[in-house]
Amino acid sequence: MTTAVVVDGLHKTYGAVRAVDGVSFTVEHGEIFALLTSDRRAPERAPERSAP
């Protein structure tokens, strides 16, 4: 399979709270992938994307 998405070292903060700390994953073409919150719901918006 070919790689469709690569996330490496993702961080997300809300003020002084670091909600995501160094998450990394790869999604291959044809795979189904979802991000869920602690209460098993999909987040209401995607994290902001920063340029490499």
C-alpha positions as a Python dict, from the first residue, in 0.01 Angstrom:
ca = {
    (1, 'M'): (0, 0, 0),
    (2, 'T'): (101, 361, -41),
    (3, 'T'): (108, 614, 241),
    (4, 'A'): (-177, 866, 232),
    (5, 'V'): (-117, 1061, 558),
    (6, 'V'): (185, 1095, 787),
    (7, 'V'): (167, 1278, 1119),
    (8, 'D'): (488, 1305, 1320),
    (9, 'G'): (514, 1468, 1663),
    (10, 'L'): (177, 1649, 1664),
    (11, 'H'): (125, 1889, 1955),
    (12, 'K'): (-187, 2091, 2043),
    (13, 'T'): (-226, 2337, 2329),
    (14, 'Y'): (-523, 2531, 2461),
    (15, 'G'): (-378, 2822, 2658),
    (16, 'A'): (-149, 2661, 2918),
    (17, 'V'): (-297, 2312, 2870),
    (18, 'R'): (-118, 2071, 2636),
    (19, 'A'): (-399, 1847, 2508),
    (20, 'V'): (-192, 1649, 2256),
    (21, 'D'): (176, 1576, 2315),
    (22, 'G'): (385, 1420, 2041),
    (23, 'V'): (130, 1202, 1859),
    (24, 'S'): (262, 1025, 1548),
    (25, 'F'): (83, 795, 1306),
    (26, 'T'): (65, 686, 941),
    (27, 'V'): (-248, 611, 740),
    (28, 'E'): (-209, 394, 433),
    (29, 'H'): (-417, 443, 117),
    (30, 'G'): (-745, 253, 155),
    (31, 'E'): (-742, 250, 537),
    (32, 'I'): (-1019, 407, 743),
    (33, 'F'): (-895, 628, 1028),
    (34, 'A'): (-1072, 842, 1288),
    (35, 'L'): (-964, 1057, 1580),
    (36, 'L'): (-1185, 1031, 1888),
    (37, 'T'): (-1193, 1234, 2208),
    (38, 'S'): (-1190, 1085, 2557),
    (39, 'D'): (-1571, 1065, 2551),
    (40, 'R'): (-1553, 869, 2221),
    (41, 'R'): (-1682, 1150, 2001),
    (42, 'A'): (-1514, 1282, 1691),
    (43, 'P'): (-1356, 1625, 1748),
    (44, 'E'): (-1570, 1914, 1626),
    (45, 'R'): (-1285, 2058, 1423),
    (46, 'A'): (-954, 1944, 1286),
    (47, 'P'): (-629, 2063, 1447),
    (48, 'E'): (-460, 2358, 1283),
    (49, 'R'): (-197, 2264, 1028),
    (50, 'S'): (146, 2422, 1050),
    (51, 'A'): (398, 2436, 769),
    (52, 'P'): (705, 2213, 809),
}
